[in-house]
Structure formats: structure tokens, C-alpha cells
């Protein structure tokens, strides 16, 4: 019996790419708010930046960098799908993109800690 299409690794890569895009879009207003604090309320920004030394914030930064890397490599995979001929190695490319994304985020996290 054939596995359902939603269990296919490339479908999972598609969902991860979409969810990472939504999560990054949700993060942008917070990022812009903090940038606005740098201009309008420097004292408040200093307090906010002091909070970023907490371990939970470092873990959240790891997640953010992971989302950025996953989204970037997922987009490159989609471009390859559109511009290059189909190859059975697409699953391997998707897995490789996830692995490289994790390595980039892990290197960022180790440097931050």
C-alpha cells in the first residue's frame, strides 16, 4: 500500500518552509518595535538588551536563526525545483538543507552562549 502524500519528506519540507515563513513574518513587528526603541527610547532599549542575556532568549535566538536558515534553504530548494530538471535526489537535498540549517543555527547558539 502506498504511503499518503502528506507523509512524503518533500511535503514535510514544504510545510516547514511555509511555517518558517509565517513565524518570521510574526517576528518582524517585534523586531521593528525594538529598532524603533533604539531611536525614541535609548534607556528602555538598554534594559531590553540586558534581558537578551537570559538563557531562554538565547534559545529563542537559536530558533530564529534556525527558521531563517530553513526558510532560506527551502527557498533555494524551490528555485532548484522550478529551474532544474527533476531528480530523485530531491529528498536528499531537502534533508541536507535541514541539516545545514541546524548546523548554522547551532554554530550561532554556541557562539552566543
Backbone as CSV, one residue per row, in Angstrom:
resi,resn,N_x,N_y,N_z,CA_x,CA_y,CA_z,C_x,C_y,C_z
1,UNK,0.839,-1.177,0.000,0.000,0.000,0.000,0.884,1.240,0.000
2,UNK,0.539,2.215,-0.780,1.327,3.430,-0.916,1.071,4.376,0.260
3,UNK,2.159,5.010,0.732,2.043,5.961,1.842,1.306,7.212,1.372
4,UNK,0.534,7.839,2.259,-0.166,9.067,1.860,0.828,10.170,1.491
5,UNK,0.395,11.067,0.620,1.269,12.132,0.135,1.768,13.022,1.277
6,UNK,0.989,13.142,2.321,1.391,14.025,3.429,2.495,13.431,4.284
7,UNK,2.820,12.185,4.077,3.937,11.578,4.797,5.228,11.674,3.983
8,UNK,5.150,12.205,2.786,6.315,12.316,1.903,7.271,13.372,2.459
9,UNK,8.580,13.096,2.460,9.540,14.069,3.018,9.497,15.436,2.339
10,UNK,9.215,15.479,1.047,9.167,16.775,0.374,7.921,17.567,0.759
11,UNK,6.838,16.879,1.104,5.659,17.586,1.592,5.979,18.189,2.954
12,UNK,6.703,17.448,3.772,7.114,17.963,5.084,8.029,19.168,4.908
13,UNK,8.944,19.104,3.921,9.818,20.248,3.633,8.988,21.461,3.224
14,UNK,7.945,21.233,2.445,7.042,22.313,2.030,6.375,22.953,3.249
15,UNK,5.867,22.120,4.149,5.189,22.639,5.343,6.174,23.403,6.235
16,UNK,7.380,22.865,6.416,8.382,23.555,7.238,8.715,24.912,6.629
17,UNK,8.831,24.964,5.303,9.130,26.230,4.640,8.002,27.236,4.863
18,UNK,6.767,26.801,4.733,5.626,27.710,4.942,5.540,28.174,6.390
19,UNK,5.699,27.249,7.335,5.601,27.616,8.753,6.747,28.537,9.176
20,UNK,7.946,28.298,8.646,9.063,29.186,8.989,8.804,30.583,8.439
21,UNK,8.192,30.677,7.262,7.849,31.992,6.712,6.827,32.715,7.561
22,UNK,5.827,31.994,8.023,4.802,32.601,8.894,5.428,33.043,10.222
23,UNK,6.279,32.208,10.794,6.920,32.561,12.067,7.824,33.785,11.905
24,UNK,8.556,33.855,10.808,9.409,35.018,10.573,8.573,36.277,10.350
25,UNK,7.463,36.143,9.664,6.573,37.287,9.456,5.977,37.755,10.783
26,UNK,5.697,36.826,11.691,5.179,37.194,13.010,6.262,37.873,13.851
27,UNK,7.524,37.527,13.624,8.635,38.110,14.378,8.929,39.546,13.937
28,UNK,8.685,39.871,12.689,9.057,41.186,12.161,8.490,42.368,12.945
29,UNK,7.211,42.385,13.332,6.727,43.545,14.105,7.494,43.748,15.412
30,UNK,7.840,42.666,16.094,8.635,42.784,17.328,10.010,43.379,17.020
31,UNK,10.611,42.925,15.955,11.924,43.424,15.557,11.875,44.915,15.241
32,UNK,10.854,45.328,14.505,10.719,46.745,14.172,10.430,47.588,15.415
33,UNK,9.684,47.034,16.355,9.406,47.747,17.601,10.701,47.998,18.375
34,UNK,11.557,46.987,18.446,12.835,47.148,19.152,13.723,48.153,18.418
35,UNK,13.733,48.119,17.093,14.510,49.106,16.338,13.984,50.522,16.579
36,UNK,12.681,50.666,16.706,12.103,51.981,16.988,12.514,52.462,18.369
37,UNK,12.656,51.534,19.327,13.110,51.918,20.671,14.523,52.490,20.629
38,UNK,15.340,51.991,19.720,16.714,52.490,19.619,16.724,53.979,19.275
39,UNK,15.748,54.424,18.521,15.681,55.827,18.108,14.951,56.677,19.146
40,UNK,13.836,56.177,19.654,12.982,57.018,20.501,13.256,56.892,21.996
41,UNK,13.638,55.699,22.464,13.821,55.492,23.910,15.100,54.697,24.184
42,UNK,16.270,55.323,24.083,17.527,54.584,24.254,17.669,53.911,25.626
43,UNK,17.168,54.540,26.675,17.249,53.942,28.014,16.450,52.657,28.108
44,UNK,15.271,52.674,27.535,14.422,51.470,27.536,15.052,50.371,26.686
45,UNK,15.697,50.766,25.592,16.381,49.793,24.741,17.508,49.109,25.505
46,UNK,18.249,49.879,26.323,19.328,49.282,27.109,18.784,48.215,28.059
47,UNK,17.651,48.477,28.672,17.027,47.483,29.549,16.581,46.256,28.778
48,UNK,16.043,46.473,27.599,15.611,45.358,26.756,16.809,44.521,26.326
49,UNK,17.901,45.181,25.956,19.097,44.445,25.526,19.733,43.675,26.679
50,UNK,19.624,44.192,27.903,20.140,43.459,29.060,19.372,42.159,29.265
51,UNK,18.084,42.193,28.937,17.262,40.991,29.065,17.698,39.899,28.083
52,UNK,18.330,40.274,26.994,18.711,39.289,25.979,19.842,38.370,26.417
53,UNK,20.418,38.626,27.577,21.458,37.738,28.098,20.879,36.486,28.757
54,UNK,19.575,36.424,28.927,18.930,35.267,29.552,19.028,34.047,28.640
55,UNK,19.111,32.875,29.255,19.253,31.625,28.502,18.053,31.376,27.601
56,UNK,16.864,31.700,28.083,15.677,31.465,27.256,15.704,32.324,25.990
57,UNK,16.240,33.529,26.095,16.343,34.396,24.920,17.380,33.829,23.954
58,UNK,18.465,33.290,24.492,19.491,32.671,23.632,18.905,31.480,22.880
59,UNK,18.087,30.682,23.554,17.441,29.544,22.888,16.469,30.050,21.815
60,UNK,15.752,31.128,22.121,14.839,31.711,21.128,15.620,32.249,19.930
61,UNK,16.796,32.825,20.171,17.637,33.291,19.067,18.095,32.116,18.206
62,UNK,18.419,30.993,18.848,18.760,29.780,18.098,17.595,29.398,17.188
63,UNK,16.384,29.429,17.738,15.205,29.107,16.937,15.021,30.071,15.784
64,UNK,15.263,31.344,16.027,15.123,32.347,14.975,16.137,32.121,13.860
65,UNK,17.386,31.885,14.224,18.409,31.634,13.206,18.099,30.346,12.456
66,UNK,17.591,29.339,13.166,17.202,28.094,12.502,16.079,28.350,11.507
67,UNK,15.075,29.120,11.907,13.974,29.447,10.998,14.467,30.212,9.773
68,UNK,15.376,31.155,9.991,15.928,31.902,8.865,16.667,30.975,7.904
69,UNK,17.490,30.087,8.448,18.256,29.180,7.597,17.342,28.184,6.887
70,UNK,16.376,27.629,7.602,15.438,26.685,6.979,14.669,27.368,5.858
71,UNK,14.230,28.587,6.105,13.458,29.294,5.092,14.326,29.609,3.868
72,UNK,15.569,30.022,4.115,16.460,30.333,3.002,16.758,29.085,2.163
73,UNK,17.139,27.995,2.818,17.464,26.782,2.079,16.218,26.160,1.451
74,UNK,15.081,26.308,2.103,13.837,25.832,1.494,13.504,26.617,0.235
75,UNK,13.746,27.911,0.272,13.538,28.734,-0.919,14.490,28.369,-2.039
76,UNK,15.742,28.085,-1.688,16.699,27.641,-2.705,16.280,26.298,-3.294
77,UNK,15.729,25.423,-2.460,15.250,24.132,-2.957,14.094,24.335,-3.941
78,UNK,13.200,25.258,-3.606,12.086,25.543,-4.518,12.573,26.129,-5.840
79,UNK,13.563,27.000,-5.771,14.125,27.534,-7.004,14.751,26.425,-7.843
80,UNK,15.415,25.491,-7.181,16.007,24.360,-7.906,14.911,23.509,-8.549
81,UNK,13.790,23.334,-7.844,12.679,22.565,-8.415,12.127,23.232,-9.669
82,UNK,12.062,24.556,-9.657,11.490,25.269,-10.792,12.447,25.345,-11.970
83,UNK,13.730,25.518,-11.705,14.669,25.795,-12.781,15.456,24.580,-13.253
84,UNK,15.590,23.572,-12.411,16.392,22.404,-12.769,15.485,21.218,-13.075
85,UNK,15.956,20.274,-13.880,15.135,19.083,-14.131,14.980,18.250,-12.858
86,UNK,13.869,17.503,-12.787,13.587,16.688,-11.611,14.639,15.600,-11.457
87,UNK,15.046,15.395,-10.227,15.980,14.312,-9.900,15.465,13.609,-8.664
88,UNK,15.696,12.306,-8.594,15.267,11.582,-7.391,15.988,12.053,-6.121
89,UNK,17.065,12.798,-6.273,17.832,13.246,-5.112,17.180,14.426,-4.396
90,UNK,15.976,14.834,-4.803,15.332,15.977,-4.170,15.132,15.757,-2.667
91,UNK,14.809,14.516,-2.282,14.639,14.228,-0.845,15.947,14.436,-0.111
92,UNK,17.039,14.024,-0.722,18.353,14.200,-0.091,18.700,15.678,0.020
93,UNK,18.359,16.455,-0.997,18.620,17.889,-0.934,17.814,18.548,0.179
94,UNK,16.566,18.129,0.345,15.734,18.682,1.419,16.311,18.314,2.785
95,UNK,16.747,17.071,2.947,17.346,16.648,4.222,18.664,17.379,4.458
96,UNK,19.436,17.554,3.409,20.689,18.287,3.534,20.462,19.740,3.913
97,UNK,19.425,20.347,3.339,19.101,21.736,3.679,18.730,21.857,5.155
98,UNK,17.965,20.892,5.664,17.610,20.918,7.086,18.848,20.731,7.959
99,UNK,19.742,19.844,7.545,20.956,19.600,8.328,21.855,20.836,8.342
100,UNK,22.038,21.470,7.197,22.871,22.673,7.136,22.237,23.797,7.956
101,UNK,20.926,23.908,7.908,20.227,24.921,8.705,20.470,24.707,10.188
102,UNK,20.399,23.443,10.623,20.639,23.140,12.032,22.087,23.440,12.408
103,UNK,23.023,23.134,11.529,24.433,23.418,11.815,24.680,24.922,11.939
104,UNK,24.080,25.706,11.062,24.242,27.159,11.125,23.655,27.698,12.417
105,UNK,22.450,27.256,12.751,21.816,27.721,13.985,22.593,27.244,15.207
106,UNK,23.096,26.016,15.173,23.887,25.510,16.294,25.180,26.280,16.490
107,UNK,25.853,26.630,15.381,27.076,27.430,15.484,26.776,28.804,16.070
108,UNK,25.662,29.394,15.657,25.260,30.681,16.226,25.000,30.550,17.709
109,UNK,24.296,29.490,18.099,23.961,29.293,19.515,25.211,29.088,20.351
110,UNK,26.154,28.278,19.848,27.386,28.045,20.614,28.200,29.318,20.765
111,UNK,28.184,30.179,19.768,28.884,31.440,19.873,28.171,32.389,20.839
112,UNK,26.845,32.315,20.885,26.069,33.200,21.763,26.197,32.806,23.228
113,UNK,26.396,31.533,23.493,26.476,31.055,24.874,27.859,31.195,25.362
